[in-house]
Amino acid sequence: MIIHVIIVAFAAWRISHLLVNEVGPGRVFSRIRSALGVPDGPGELHPVPFFGPIVSCVLCASVWASGGLWLLGTLTNWTPIAVFAAMGVVLWLESNTED
């Protein structure tokens, strides 16, 4: 059970970070944020109630991502979630190591 918690934690962080901070291929995450009224920089867009704050805050997004991932993991196998967890671990290690 503890391994599932660790997997979901890293996967939820990765998905939350993608959604809130990254542009993504083809600007997909930037477009999602823009559609929900969250500007990438200084702007006059106004966040859509409920969804806007979720895509503008890693902590907020991680609550929903971890809940959804836990449900997905219990209903199916854990392999897709483990892939996101592995990406999260790699990025965490990369950001915390010296060149």
N, C-alpha and C positions, 0 to 999 in steps of 0.2 A: 504494500500500500504506500509506503513512504517513497518508493521509487516513482510511483504514479504522481505523487504530489510534486516531486522535483521536476519531473518531465512536464507537467502542466504549468508549473511556475516559469520555467524557461521558455516554453512555447507561448504562454500568455504574454510574457514580457516582449518576446520577439514580434508577435502580432500587434501588440499595442504600440510598440516603437515604430513599426512600419506604418501603421495607420495615422499616428500623430506627428511623426517627425520626418518621414522620408517622402521623396517625390514619387518613387516607384517607376517601373518601366512604363513608358508611354504616359508618364505623369498621372497614373491611375489613382494614387493615394492623394495627390494634390487636387485632382478633380473631385474626388469624393469630399474632401474637406471644403472645397470651394462650393460645391452643391449644397452643403449643409451650413454655409454661411461663415466658415472659419477661414480667414485669410492666411496665406503663407507668410506674409509680412504685414507691415502697417497697411491697413485698408479700412474701408467703410462697410464691409460685410457684417451682418449681424447673425450670430449663431441661431440656428433653428432650435427651439426649445427641445430638450431631452437629448436629441442626437448631436447637436452642435457641441455641447460640453464634452460629450464622450469622445469625439474625435479631436479635441483640443487639449486633452489631459491624459498622460500615460497612466496615471493611477486610476482614473475613471474608466478608461478603456480596458485596463487589466482586470477589473472586477468582472466586466461582462465577458471578456475573452476567456478568463479562467473558468467561469461558470459554464460557458458554451463548450469549451474544450473538455471539461470533466464529463459533461453529459455525452458528448461525442465519444469519448474514450470508453465510457461504460456501455454505450449502445453498440459500438463497433470494436475493432481492435485498436491498439494504441499506436500503430505504425505511423499514420499521417501526423499525429501529434508529436511523436518522437522526432520526426524530421524538423519541425519548427523548433523543437527543444534543442536539437543539435545546432541549428543555425544560431539560436540565442546563446548557447555556450561558446561557440566560435567567436561571435561578436564580442561577448563579454571578455573572453580571454584576450582578444586582439586589442580591446580598449584598455586593458589592465596590464599589458606587458610593455616593456621598453624595447626600443629598436637597438 
